[in-house]
Amino acid sequence: MSFVVSDANAVIDWIDYYESALEFGMKKDRVLKRVEAATRDAYGEKYSKEVMDRFELYLNQGEANGN
């Protein structure tokens, strides 16, 4: 049986993916481009924009806290 995110009303934790990718040495810009492409291809432009807007808030919050 395969797990389908939308069928379970689940949301992928893109921030966890982002942080894990950085830990493994991927560059910030590359990770964000991959997330944007993946979300756009799988869920459409509107969803992708929402994810990237939330990333922007998350990243700005981290910079404000010195991270």
N, C-alpha and C positions, 0 to 999 in steps of 0.2 A: 504494500500500500504506500503510495507516495503522499507526501504532505504538500498541500497547496495553500500558500499563504492567504490568498484572498478568501478561500473557502472557510478558513478558520478565523476570519476577521483579525488576522495578525498583521503586524507591521514589521518589516525588516529593520533591525537596529543599525542604521547606516552610520551612526556615530561610532558604534563599537567596531564596525568594519573599517572606518576611517582611522581610528586610533590603532587598531591592530596592523593595518597596512603601514602606518608610519613606523611602528615598532620594528617591522620587518625591512625597513629601509626605503620604502617607496616615498617619493617626493610628494609634498602636499598638493601641488597643482595637478600631478598625474592622478592621484587618488580622487580628487574632486571631479576631474574630467571623466574618469571611469564611472563614478557614481552617477554623474549627469547622463552619460550615454546609456548606462544600464537602466536607469529609471525611465528615461524617455522611450527607449526601445520597448520595454516591458509594460509600462503603464501609461505612456502618453505624455505630451508636452505639459499639460496642466499639473499632473502629479510631480513630474520632474522639477518644474519651477517651484512648487511648494517645498519639496525636499531641499533644493538648493537654497531657497530663502531661509529655511530653518538652519541649514548649515552656516549660512552667513551670520545669523544671530548667535549661534553656538560659538563660532570662531571669534566674533567680536566680543562676546562675553568673556572668553578665555583670555583675549588680549587685554581687556580691561582689568582682569584679575592678575595679570602678569604671567600668564601661561602661554 
